[in-house]
Amino acid sequence: MIATPPGLSCKEVVELVNDYLEGAMHPAEVARFEHHLGECVGCSEYLRQIRQVQQSAARLRENDVPETVRDALLQAFRQWKRQ
Protein backbone atom coordinates (compact mmCIF):
# COMPACT_ATOMS: atom_id res chain seq x y z
CA MET A 1 0.00 0.00 0.00
CA ILE A 2 1.38 3.43 -0.99
CA ALA A 3 1.08 6.16 1.62
CA THR A 4 -0.68 9.31 0.52
CA PRO A 5 1.35 12.42 1.31
CA PRO A 6 -0.29 14.76 3.79
CA GLY A 7 -2.11 17.80 2.50
CA LEU A 8 -0.59 21.24 2.46
CA SER A 9 -1.27 23.83 5.13
CA CYS A 10 -2.25 27.37 4.21
CA LYS A 11 1.22 28.54 5.29
CA GLU A 12 2.82 26.05 2.89
CA VAL A 13 0.56 27.23 0.05
CA VAL A 14 1.67 30.82 0.64
CA GLU A 15 5.32 29.73 0.62
CA LEU A 16 4.85 27.76 -2.63
CA VAL A 17 2.64 30.14 -4.60
CA ASN A 18 5.49 31.64 -6.66
CA ASP A 19 6.84 28.19 -7.57
CA TYR A 20 3.32 27.21 -8.62
CA LEU A 21 2.84 30.28 -10.80
CA GLU A 22 6.27 29.85 -12.38
CA GLY A 23 5.65 26.18 -13.19
CA ALA A 24 8.57 25.16 -10.98
CA MET A 25 6.80 22.46 -8.97
CA HIS A 26 6.90 18.70 -9.36
CA PRO A 27 3.58 17.34 -10.71
CA ALA A 28 2.85 15.58 -7.41
CA GLU A 29 3.30 18.86 -5.54
CA VAL A 30 1.07 20.63 -8.07
CA ALA A 31 -1.63 18.07 -7.35
CA ARG A 32 -1.35 18.63 -3.59
CA PHE A 33 -1.33 22.40 -4.11
CA GLU A 34 -4.41 22.34 -6.34
CA HIS A 35 -6.19 19.93 -4.00
CA HIS A 36 -5.71 22.43 -1.18
CA LEU A 37 -6.99 25.25 -3.41
CA GLY A 38 -10.08 23.21 -4.16
CA GLU A 39 -10.89 23.04 -0.47
CA CYS A 40 -9.67 26.42 0.79
CA VAL A 41 -11.46 29.56 -0.31
CA GLY A 42 -8.90 31.77 1.45
CA CYS A 43 -5.93 30.30 -0.40
CA SER A 44 -7.81 30.37 -3.71
CA GLU A 45 -8.49 34.07 -3.16
CA TYR A 46 -4.84 34.64 -2.20
CA LEU A 47 -3.70 32.98 -5.45
CA ARG A 48 -6.14 35.15 -7.43
CA GLN A 49 -4.77 38.28 -5.76
CA ILE A 50 -1.14 37.32 -6.39
CA ARG A 51 -1.93 36.68 -10.06
CA GLN A 52 -3.58 40.09 -10.28
CA VAL A 53 -0.59 41.81 -8.63
CA GLN A 54 1.80 40.08 -11.07
CA GLN A 55 -0.31 41.13 -14.06
CA SER A 56 -0.51 44.73 -12.83
CA ALA A 57 3.20 44.91 -12.03
CA ALA A 58 4.08 43.53 -15.47
CA ARG A 59 2.35 46.52 -17.07
CA LEU A 60 4.26 49.10 -15.00
CA ARG A 61 7.12 51.00 -16.55
CA GLU A 62 9.74 53.04 -14.72
CA ASN A 63 8.16 56.31 -15.85
CA ASP A 64 4.77 55.23 -14.42
CA VAL A 65 6.10 55.65 -10.88
CA PRO A 66 6.71 59.21 -9.64
CA GLU A 67 10.36 59.84 -8.80
CA THR A 68 9.63 60.57 -5.13
CA VAL A 69 7.73 57.29 -4.77
CA ARG A 70 10.48 55.36 -6.56
CA ASP A 71 13.14 56.86 -4.28
CA ALA A 72 11.12 56.08 -1.15
CA LEU A 73 10.62 52.48 -2.26
CA LEU A 74 14.31 52.02 -3.06
CA GLN A 75 15.25 53.41 0.35
CA ALA A 76 12.75 51.10 2.09
CA PHE A 77 14.14 48.05 0.29
CA ARG A 78 17.72 49.02 1.09
CA GLN A 79 16.87 49.35 4.79
CA TRP A 80 14.94 46.07 4.77
CA LYS A 81 17.88 44.17 3.25
CA ARG A 82 20.17 45.46 6.01
CA GLN A 83 17.96 43.97 8.72
Wavefront OBJ file of the C-alpha trace (Angstrom):
o trace
v 0.000 0.000 0.000
v 1.377 3.427 -0.992
v 1.080 6.155 1.617
v -0.680 9.314 0.519
v 1.350 12.417 1.308
v -0.287 14.756 3.789
v -2.114 17.799 2.501
v -0.588 21.237 2.464
v -1.272 23.829 5.130
v -2.252 27.372 4.212
v 1.220 28.536 5.290
v 2.823 26.054 2.887
v 0.561 27.227 0.054
v 1.667 30.824 0.640
v 5.318 29.729 0.616
v 4.850 27.764 -2.628
v 2.638 30.135 -4.599
v 5.491 31.637 -6.659
v 6.837 28.192 -7.573
v 3.322 27.207 -8.624
v 2.837 30.284 -10.795
v 6.273 29.852 -12.376
v 5.651 26.180 -13.185
v 8.574 25.157 -10.984
v 6.799 22.464 -8.965
v 6.903 18.700 -9.365
v 3.575 17.341 -10.706
v 2.854 15.575 -7.408
v 3.298 18.859 -5.541
v 1.070 20.634 -8.066
v -1.632 18.067 -7.354
v -1.346 18.632 -3.593
v -1.327 22.396 -4.115
v -4.410 22.340 -6.336
v -6.191 19.932 -4.004
v -5.711 22.432 -1.179
v -6.990 25.254 -3.406
v -10.083 23.206 -4.163
v -10.890 23.036 -0.475
v -9.665 26.422 0.790
v -11.457 29.561 -0.310
v -8.902 31.771 1.454
v -5.929 30.299 -0.404
v -7.809 30.373 -3.707
v -8.490 34.067 -3.159
v -4.842 34.636 -2.204
v -3.699 32.981 -5.450
v -6.139 35.146 -7.430
v -4.770 38.283 -5.755
v -1.144 37.321 -6.392
v -1.928 36.678 -10.064
v -3.584 40.095 -10.276
v -0.585 41.806 -8.634
v 1.799 40.077 -11.067
v -0.307 41.132 -14.060
v -0.512 44.726 -12.828
v 3.203 44.911 -12.034
v 4.084 43.534 -15.470
v 2.352 46.518 -17.067
v 4.262 49.101 -15.003
v 7.122 51.001 -16.549
v 9.736 53.041 -14.715
v 8.155 56.311 -15.850
v 4.771 55.234 -14.420
v 6.103 55.654 -10.878
v 6.709 59.207 -9.641
v 10.358 59.845 -8.804
v 9.628 60.572 -5.130
v 7.732 57.289 -4.770
v 10.483 55.359 -6.558
v 13.141 56.861 -4.284
v 11.116 56.081 -1.152
v 10.622 52.478 -2.264
v 14.306 52.023 -3.057
v 15.247 53.406 0.352
v 12.752 51.103 2.093
v 14.143 48.049 0.292
v 17.719 49.023 1.091
v 16.869 49.350 4.790
v 14.943 46.070 4.767
v 17.875 44.170 3.249
v 20.174 45.455 6.011
v 17.959 43.967 8.723
l 1 2 3 4 5 6 7 8 9 10 11 12 13 14 15 16 17 18 19 20 21 22 23 24 25 26 27 28 29 30 31 32 33 34 35 36 37 38 39 40 41 42 43 44 45 46 47 48 49 50 51 52 53 54 55 56 57 58 59 60 61 62 63 64 65 66 67 68 69 70 71 72 73 74 75 76 77 78 79 80 81 82 83
